[in-house]
Amino acid sequence: AFDKTILKDGSLAVGFFQRGFVHMQLEMYEEALSDYQMAFSHLRKNPFIDYKQLGLRHILHAWEVLYSTAAAQTRLQQWDEARATLDEAVVWRPEGRTAILNLALERVQDRLFLEPMQVPLGEFFRPRKKEVEQLESKDFLGKPKVISSIIPNDEYIGFEPLRPQKQGFYEPSAEALR
């Protein structure tokens, strides 16, 4: 499902983030690392993306993505890279809230694995009802019709209702016969 989602929207950072978590659960650590790196790149140097407008009650923070990237790096025994990633996560973390990252740095120094972060359980994309109703296309204009006159003397251009027929109007003019 995440593969299909990412195919439809290749810049959906939270899609890469969630697929990375699934890859971690499946012990596909290189794929998880790639997904987390893609999620971070799709944040486009923003500290967070709020997905509430799209129907997901979650804010994806850059430091969470970096923390999960470090978790994948620890599983791949890339301890120095994990430490560098956590140092970068400290820069993205709001002031005064670095306790979890300090603990993670200690775990990496002791060569212990980190558990990745995830979107809270039970949170799903639930678009608003009025947005879902607009998904089906509606034909407001109807089928187009091309109307042209086969009357040789008719020089009218435009749209109008049918006109009453006039005697002699339907005969070609002298100029048309030449």
Backbone as CSV, one residue per row, in Angstrom:
resi,resn,N_x,N_y,N_z,CA_x,CA_y,CA_z,C_x,C_y,C_z
1,ALA,0.827,-1.198,0.000,0.000,0.000,0.000,0.869,1.259,0.000
2,PHE,1.958,1.232,0.748,2.844,2.406,0.762,3.529,2.567,-0.588
3,ASP,3.870,1.456,-1.241,4.467,1.543,-2.579,3.516,2.240,-3.536
4,LYS,2.236,1.869,-3.509,1.241,2.490,-4.388,1.068,3.970,-4.050
5,THR,1.087,4.277,-2.768,0.933,5.668,-2.337,2.085,6.518,-2.840
6,ILE,3.290,5.994,-2.717,4.472,6.746,-3.132,4.515,6.885,-4.648
7,LEU,4.011,5.878,-5.365,3.937,6.003,-6.825,2.991,7.131,-7.227
8,LYS,1.906,7.300,-6.487,0.941,8.355,-6.808,1.447,9.730,-6.409
9,ASP,2.197,9.808,-5.324,2.734,11.089,-4.865,4.175,10.857,-4.434
10,GLY,5.099,11.082,-5.348,6.506,10.804,-5.100,7.172,11.728,-4.109
11,SER,6.500,12.773,-3.678,7.108,13.687,-2.709,6.391,13.656,-1.360
12,LEU,5.672,12.588,-1.082,4.956,12.447,0.183,5.924,11.921,1.242
13,ALA,6.488,12.828,1.995,7.517,12.473,2.969,7.009,11.458,3.993
14,VAL,5.777,11.618,4.458,5.250,10.710,5.471,5.055,9.305,4.897
15,GLY,4.825,9.187,3.600,4.722,7.869,2.967,6.043,7.132,3.020
16,PHE,7.134,7.833,2.712,8.462,7.228,2.815,8.782,6.892,4.268
17,PHE,8.394,7.791,5.173,8.658,7.581,6.598,7.958,6.317,7.099
18,GLN,6.694,6.154,6.746,5.958,4.980,7.213,6.446,3.703,6.535
19,ARG,6.790,3.788,5.257,7.319,2.604,4.581,8.675,2.218,5.179
20,GLY,9.462,3.215,5.586,10.734,2.932,6.253,10.521,2.167,7.547
21,PHE,9.489,2.548,8.296,9.185,1.833,9.539,8.811,0.378,9.253
22,VAL,8.012,0.167,8.208,7.623,-1.201,7.837,8.855,-2.000,7.423
23,HIS,9.746,-1.383,6.672,10.978,-2.075,6.286,11.820,-2.435,7.507
24,MET,11.826,-1.563,8.504,12.553,-1.880,9.744,11.930,-3.105,10.413
25,GLN,10.618,-3.166,10.456,9.936,-4.304,11.071,10.230,-5.601,10.319
26,LEU,10.412,-5.493,9.001,10.695,-6.666,8.169,12.194,-6.971,8.079
27,GLU,12.990,-6.225,8.845,14.444,-6.371,8.871,15.067,-6.122,7.509
28,MET,14.492,-5.232,6.754,15.032,-4.789,5.466,15.682,-3.427,5.715
29,TYR,16.839,-3.454,6.368,17.419,-2.230,6.905,17.942,-1.278,5.832
30,GLU,18.493,-1.797,4.746,18.987,-0.901,3.699,17.833,-0.159,3.031
31,GLU,16.724,-0.869,2.792,15.549,-0.225,2.216,14.979,0.811,3.179
32,ALA,14.985,0.485,4.463,14.499,1.432,5.474,15.364,2.687,5.488
33,LEU,16.671,2.503,5.438,17.587,3.637,5.426,17.321,4.519,4.209
34,SER,17.131,3.896,3.064,16.835,4.652,1.843,15.523,5.426,1.983
35,ASP,14.495,4.782,2.536,13.212,5.461,2.709,13.314,6.645,3.662
36,TYR,14.041,6.474,4.751,14.187,7.577,5.703,14.957,8.741,5.074
37,GLN,15.966,8.420,4.272,16.710,9.486,3.607,15.828,10.210,2.590
38,MET,14.977,9.455,1.891,14.047,10.083,0.952,13.031,10.963,1.699
39,ALA,12.544,10.475,2.835,11.593,11.261,3.625,12.227,12.582,4.052
40,PHE,13.472,12.524,4.484,14.144,13.747,4.922,14.356,14.699,3.747
41,SER,14.721,14.167,2.596,14.926,15.046,1.439,13.611,15.694,0.999
42,HIS,12.489,14.970,1.166,11.200,15.533,0.762,10.635,16.511,1.791
43,LEU,11.257,16.622,2.924,10.885,17.690,3.860,11.356,19.049,3.343
44,ARG,12.293,19.034,2.402,12.805,20.247,1.744,13.280,21.307,2.729
45,LYS,14.083,20.860,3.663,14.691,21.753,4.668,13.670,22.427,5.575
46,ASN,12.458,21.881,5.639,11.457,22.376,6.587,11.612,21.609,7.892
47,PRO,11.424,22.262,9.040,11.549,21.543,10.314,10.425,20.534,10.524
48,PHE,9.290,20.718,9.839,8.176,19.775,9.959,7.211,19.970,8.805
49,ILE,6.347,18.967,8.612,5.221,19.085,7.687,3.985,18.657,8.456
50,ASP,2.985,19.531,8.444,1.725,19.244,9.119,0.765,18.632,8.104
51,TYR,0.401,17.381,8.322,-0.461,16.671,7.380,-1.947,16.755,7.740
52,LYS,-2.302,17.614,8.668,-3.705,17.723,9.074,-4.599,18.153,7.921
53,GLN,-4.105,19.016,7.045,-4.911,19.473,5.913,-5.258,18.329,4.972
54,LEU,-4.410,17.314,4.916,-4.669,16.169,4.040,-5.486,15.081,4.716
55,GLY,-5.724,15.205,6.008,-6.544,14.221,6.698,-5.776,13.291,7.614
56,LEU,-4.476,13.526,7.820,-3.687,12.720,8.752,-3.347,13.608,9.939
57,ARG,-3.835,13.223,11.105,-3.600,14.055,12.292,-2.210,13.768,12.850
58,HIS,-1.205,14.183,12.094,0.178,13.967,12.514,1.054,15.053,11.893
59,ILE,2.038,15.466,12.664,3.041,16.402,12.172,4.351,15.632,12.099
60,LEU,4.911,15.550,10.909,6.179,14.846,10.708,7.315,15.836,10.906
61,HIS,8.141,15.596,11.931,9.261,16.478,12.256,10.544,15.941,11.639
62,ALA,11.409,16.864,11.242,12.683,16.482,10.627,13.544,15.686,11.601
63,TRP,13.520,16.053,12.888,14.365,15.342,13.842,13.898,13.899,14.024
64,GLU,12.590,13.646,13.896,12.075,12.275,13.998,12.565,11.420,12.826
65,VAL,12.578,12.031,11.653,13.064,11.315,10.471,14.548,11.009,10.635
66,LEU,15.315,11.980,11.133,16.746,11.766,11.332,17.001,10.719,12.423
67,TYR,16.211,10.740,13.475,16.335,9.734,14.534,16.098,8.339,13.964
68,SER,15.060,8.194,13.150,14.769,6.892,12.556,15.842,6.489,11.549
69,THR,16.421,7.470,10.876,17.543,7.188,9.977,18.703,6.614,10.776
70,ALA,18.978,7.212,11.924,20.047,6.709,12.788,19.718,5.301,13.291
71,ALA,18.444,5.027,13.553,18.045,3.686,13.987,18.364,2.656,12.909
72,ALA,18.093,3.002,11.653,18.418,2.087,10.546,19.933,1.926,10.417
73,GLN,20.662,3.009,10.622,22.119,2.937,10.527,22.704,2.058,11.633
74,THR,22.109,2.078,12.825,22.624,1.213,13.891,22.414,-0.257,13.543
75,ARG,21.280,-0.569,12.911,21.023,-1.963,12.511,22.006,-2.431,11.445
76,LEU,22.515,-1.476,10.656,23.499,-1.809,9.623,24.930,-1.680,10.148
77,GLN,25.078,-1.495,11.452,26.383,-1.371,12.115,27.159,-0.137,11.636
78,GLN,26.461,0.884,11.210,27.096,2.128,10.767,27.077,3.112,11.935
79,TRP,27.903,2.857,12.924,27.841,3.597,14.180,28.266,5.050,14.017
80,ASP,29.332,5.302,13.248,29.791,6.685,13.066,28.752,7.520,12.315
81,GLU,28.147,6.909,11.277,27.116,7.615,10.530,25.899,7.893,11.410
82,ALA,25.555,6.930,12.266,24.415,7.108,13.164,24.661,8.274,14.121
83,ARG,25.888,8.345,14.625,26.219,9.446,15.532,26.124,10.793,14.811
84,ALA,26.646,10.855,13.590,26.577,12.100,12.817,25.116,12.478,12.520
85,THR,24.296,11.487,12.222,22.882,11.748,11.950,22.181,12.273,13.197
86,LEU,22.488,11.703,14.347,21.880,12.185,15.594,22.352,13.590,15.939
87,ASP,23.620,13.890,15.648,24.109,15.256,15.860,23.333,16.248,14.999
88,GLU,23.017,15.832,13.768,22.211,16.684,12.893,20.778,16.804,13.416
89,ALA,20.256,15.713,13.994,18.897,15.741,14.540,18.795,16.722,15.699
90,VAL,19.870,16.860,16.480,19.868,17.814,17.596,19.663,19.237,17.067
91,VAL,20.233,19.531,15.906,20.078,20.865,15.316,18.612,21.110,14.942
92,TRP,17.921,20.072,14.464,16.530,20.208,14.025,15.531,20.133,15.174
93,ARG,15.938,19.610,16.312,15.042,19.454,17.465,14.789,20.815,18.103
94,PRO,13.542,21.109,18.510,13.268,22.386,19.182,14.110,22.542,20.452
95,GLU,14.401,23.776,20.780,15.231,24.096,21.959,14.669,23.486,23.236
96,GLY,15.542,22.983,24.070,15.149,22.463,25.369,14.496,21.096,25.330
97,ARG,14.456,20.458,24.195,13.806,19.153,24.079,14.746,18.139,23.459
98,THR,15.957,18.089,23.937,16.952,17.207,23.347,17.239,15.972,24.202
99,ALA,16.448,15.729,25.232,16.721,14.604,26.136,16.684,13.267,25.400
100,ILE,15.713,13.065,24.533,15.610,11.794,23.817,16.801,11.598,22.881
101,LEU,17.282,12.693,22.311,18.427,12.582,21.404,19.720,12.362,22.186
102,ASN,19.825,12.969,23.361,21.005,12.727,24.194,21.062,11.264,24.632
103,LEU,19.916,10.703,24.977,19.850,9.292,25.330,20.211,8.415,24.133
104,ALA,19.749,8.799,22.970,20.069,8.042,21.753,21.562,8.103,21.452
105,LEU,22.178,9.259,21.655,23.626,9.379,21.442,24.400,8.463,22.383
106,GLU,23.947,8.370,23.631,24.594,7.460,24.584,24.449,6.011,24.143
107,ARG,23.274,5.642,23.639,23.047,4.273,23.172,23.947,3.949,21.973
108,VAL,24.122,4.924,21.080,24.988,4.693,19.919,26.439,4.548,20.366
109,GLN,26.869,5.344,21.357,28.240,5.203,21.877,28.453,3.827,22.491
110,ASP,27.415,3.282,23.132,27.509,1.950,23.727,27.209,0.847,22.706
111,ARG,27.021,1.241,21.443,26.725,0.320,20.332,25.468,-0.509,20.593
112,LEU,24.414,0.201,21.024,23.098,-0.414,21.211,22.169,0.074,20.111
113,PHE,21.269,-0.783,19.698,20.328,-0.436,18.630,19.309,0.581,19.112
114,LEU,18.842,1.387,18.159,17.756,2.333,18.417,16.484,1.813,17.763
115,GLU,15.357,2.103,18.374,14.070,1.753,17.773,13.566,2.965,16.987
116,PRO,13.103,2.763,15.781,12.661,3.902,14.975,11.359,4.503,15.496
117,MET,11.152,5.731,15.146,9.898,6.391,15.498,8.867,6.060,14.426
118,GLN,7.600,6.251,14.767,6.544,5.955,13.807,5.376,6.910,13.997
119,VAL,4.521,6.941,12.992,3.264,7.669,13.118,2.466,6.934,14.187
120,PRO,1.825,7.646,15.114,1.093,6.962,16.189,0.129,5.906,15.658
121,LEU,0.039,4.802,16.377,-0.854,3.727,15.968,-2.283,4.220,15.891
122,GLY,-2.999,3.743,14.911,-4.399,4.124,14.751,-4.612,5.396,13.957
123,GLU,-3.539,6.069,13.569,-3.670,7.282,12.764,-3.617,6.901,11.292
124,PHE,-4.646,7.267,10.564,-4.737,6.976,9.149,-5.132,8.241,8.411
125,PHE,-4.843,8.251,7.111,-5.337,9.346,6.297,-6.840,9.231,6.225
126,ARG,-7.516,10.243,6.661,-8.976,10.292,6.564,-9.345,11.654,5.991
127,PRO,-9.415,11.731,4.669,-9.782,13.020,4.074,-11.172,13.443,4.511
128,ARG,-11.378,14.754,4.543,-12.689,15.271,4.920,-13.745,14.806,3.927
129,LYS,-14.959,14.652,4.417,-16.054,14.111,3.608,-16.281,14.933,2.340
130,LYS,-16.227,16.233,2.456,-16.497,17.073,1.289,-15.409,16.916,0.222
131,GLU,-14.172,16.588,0.628,-13.114,16.359,-0.354,-13.305,15.033,-1.072
132,VAL,-13.768,14.025,-0.366,-13.986,12.717,-0.972,-15.149,12.779,-1.959
133,GLU,-16.154,13.573,-1.652,-17.299,13.709,-2.552,-16.885,14.313,-3.886
134,GLN,-15.828,15.098,-3.893,-15.378,15.753,-5.118,-14.505,14.861,-5.987
135,LEU,-14.216,13.635,-5.549,-13.336,12.763,-6.317,-13.972,12.285,-7.615
136,GLU,-15.275,12.078,-7.627,-15.934,11.635,-8.846,-16.144,12.836,-9.765
137,SER,-15.812,12.638,-11.032,-15.965,13.746,-11.967,-17.439,13.948,-12.296
138,LYS,-17.790,15.208,-12.463,-19.156,15.565,-12.800,-19.138,16.336,-14.106
139,ASP,-20.114,16.082,-14.960,-20.208,16.757,-16.241,-21.199,17.917,-16.096
140,PHE,-20.683,19.107,-15.854,-21.528,20.272,-15.647,-21.981,20.897,-16.967
141,LEU,-21.208,20.715,-18.027,-21.502,21.380,-19.284,-22.276,20.516,-20.262
142,GLY,-22.294,19.221,-20.068,-22.958,18.337,-21.017,-22.052,18.033,-22.195
143,LYS,-22.582,17.334,-23.144,-21.803,16.960,-24.327,-21.737,18.141,-25.291
144,PRO,-20.574,18.423,-25.855,-20.466,19.529,-26.812,-21.130,19.157,-28.138
145,LYS,-21.711,20.163,-28.791,-22.340,19.965,-30.090,-21.779,20.996,-31.049
146,VAL,-21.484,20.551,-32.258,-21.033,21.465,-33.291,-22.236,21.740,-34.178
147,ILE,-22.572,22.997,-34.291,-23.726,23.380,-35.091,-23.225,24.224,-36.241
148,SER,-23.509,23.801,-37.442,-23.146,24.594,-38.613,-24.344,24.628,-39.553
149,SER,-24.384,25.633,-40.328,-25.511,25.811,-41.232,-25.151,25.252,-42.603
150,ILE,-26.113,24.576,-43.211,-25.926,24.112,-44.579,-26.677,25.002,-45.548
151,ILE,-27.193,26.095,-45.033,-27.960,27.045,-45.842,-26.965,27.976,-46.523
152,PRO,-26.988,28.079,-47.837,-25.987,28.891,-48.538,-26.056,30.374,-48.222
153,ASN,-27.228,30.953,-47.988,-27.351,32.390,-47.748,-27.207,32.756,-46.275
154,ASP,-27.058,31.778,-45.414,-27.008,32.033,-43.972,-25.627,32.541,-43.592
155,GLU,-25.552,33.798,-43.212,-24.273,34.389,-42.821,-24.199,34.637,-41.318
156,TYR,-25.180,34.171,-40.584,-25.221,34.405,-39.140,-24.146,33.570,-38.440
157,ILE,-23.420,34.179,-37.530,-22.428,33.478,-36.721,-22.822,33.677,-35.269
158,GLY,-22.963,32.599,-34.550,-23.314,32.703,-33.141,-24.290,31.626,-32.753
159,PHE,-24.863,31.769,-31.594,-25.802,30.791,-31.084,-27.165,31.444,-30.915
160,GLU,-28.164,30.753,-31.369,-29.525,31.246,-31.208,-30.474,30.068,-31.345
161,PRO,-31.689,30.229,-30.912,-32.645,29.139,-31.100,-33.000,28.986,-32.573
162,LEU,-33.674,27.919,-32.917,-34.078,27.704,-34.303,-34.923,28.873,-34.785
163,ARG,-34.675,29.299,-36.027,-35.408,30.415,-36.609,-36.535,29.872,-37.495
164,PRO,-37.615,30.604,-37.600,-38.661,30.167,-38.536,-38.140,30.224,-39.967
165,GLN,-38.590,29.323,-40.780,-38.134,29.258,-42.162,-38.774,30.378,-42.986
166,LYS,-38.009,30.973,-43.925,-38.482,32.040,-44.797,-38.519,31.513,-46.232
167,GLN,-39.455,32.005,-46.967,-39.600,31.604,-48.362,-38.425,32.153,-49.173
168,GLY,-37.758,31.319,-49.959,-36.658,31.737,-50.817,-35.334,31.898,-50.122
169,PHE,-35.298,31.780,-48.810,-34.065,31.966,-48.051,-33.079,30.835,-48.282
170,TYR,-33.588,29.677,-48.615,-32.742,28.498,-48.707,-32.136,28.296,-50.099
171,GLU,-32.411,29.194,-51.018,-31.845,29.075,-52.360,-30.515,29.778,-52.412
172,PRO,-29.547,29.205,-53.138,-28.220,29.817,-53.179,-28.264,31.192,-53.854
173,SER,-27.388,32.067,-53.377,-27.301,33.402,-53.946,-26.531,33.325,-55.262
174,ALA,-26.590,34.398,-56.025,-25.907,34.438,-57.333,-24.398,34.324,-57.148
175,GLU,-23.887,34.925,-56.101,-22.451,34.873,-55.849,-22.016,33.449,-55.497
176,ALA,-22.837,32.737,-54.764,-22.505,31.371,-54.385,-22.496,30.449,-55.584
177,LEU,-23.358,30.735,-56.568,-23.395,29.897,-57.755,-22.157,30.085,-58.631
178,ARG,-21.555,31.286,-58.618,-20.331,31.527,-59.386,-19.208,30.786,-58.748
